[in-house]
Amino acid sequence: MLTGIVFVVALFASATLSQAASVNSYISAHHISHVKVTKQLWGGFPHYKYRHGKGKPEGVVVHETGNPSSTIFNEIAYMKKNYRNAFVHSFVDSKHIINIASTNYLCWGVGYPGNARFVQFEQVEMHSKASFAHEVENAAYYTAYILHEYHLKPNDAVYDGKGTVWSHGAVAKYLGGSDHTDPKGYYKNAGKKYFHQAYTMSQFYKLVLKNYHQLS
């Protein structure tokens, strides 16, 4: 009887550990790969140079929309209608990486002074384990893709305000311009919900590095 109990406990523990596997491990184990970047540049966005000139961004800012009920196409349509208030370069979900504004020019996503420095993209909120993992892989690839495209070296800026890979929260903390904290909350909540542990920008950065090295 005791042997049976131990066996059941071991099975339960194994299942729990499997469920709690990190997002990055899940992506690796399931051979999840990124989609291609789709360019759907809209001519209505303004073209203002970065602080060092056209085609000279200094890094990438990772956002999330904060809207649990929207889709990538709804977000893009809304942004085109309201770009005078804010707009980003690209949108990412589990199946798409859509570039809508030229990354050679700045966008209006984090306020001053970050807008004049960074390429910026939004992640649409996903609602399943697999879709969140696919989105994170797409987001990490796109971050690495932009760094590679503009000859920028990966450097995590989230914890010291110095580098090329930023969250919106890090920009707000170290440079100002807004009081936003994304994508920290989304990563934390989705990680706990689908993988039984919070996902972090530190883990995301490791995924960026993996993709960057594959591009180099």
Sequence and secondary structure as in RCSB ss.txt:
>XXXX:A:sequence
MLTGIVFVVALFASATLSQAASVNSYISAHHISHVKVTKQLWGGFPHYKYRHGKGKPEGVVVHETGNPSSTIFNE
IAYMKKNYRNAFVHSFVDSKHIINIASTNYLCWGVGYPGNARFVQFEQVEMHSKASFAHEVENAAYYTAYILHEY
HLKPNDAVYDGKGTVWSHGAVAKYLGGSDHTDPKGYYKNAGKKYFHQAYTMSQFYKLVLKNYHQLS
>XXXX:A:secstr
 HHHHHHHHHHHHHHHHHHT  HHHHHHHTT     EEE   TTS    BTTBTT   EEEEEE   TT  HHHH
HHHHHHTTTT B SEEE SS EEE S TTS  BSS TTGGGTEEEEEE    SHHHHHHHHHHHHHHHHHHHHHT
T    B TTTS SSEEEHHHHHHHT S    TTHHHHHHHHHHHHSS   HHHHHHHHHHHHHHH 
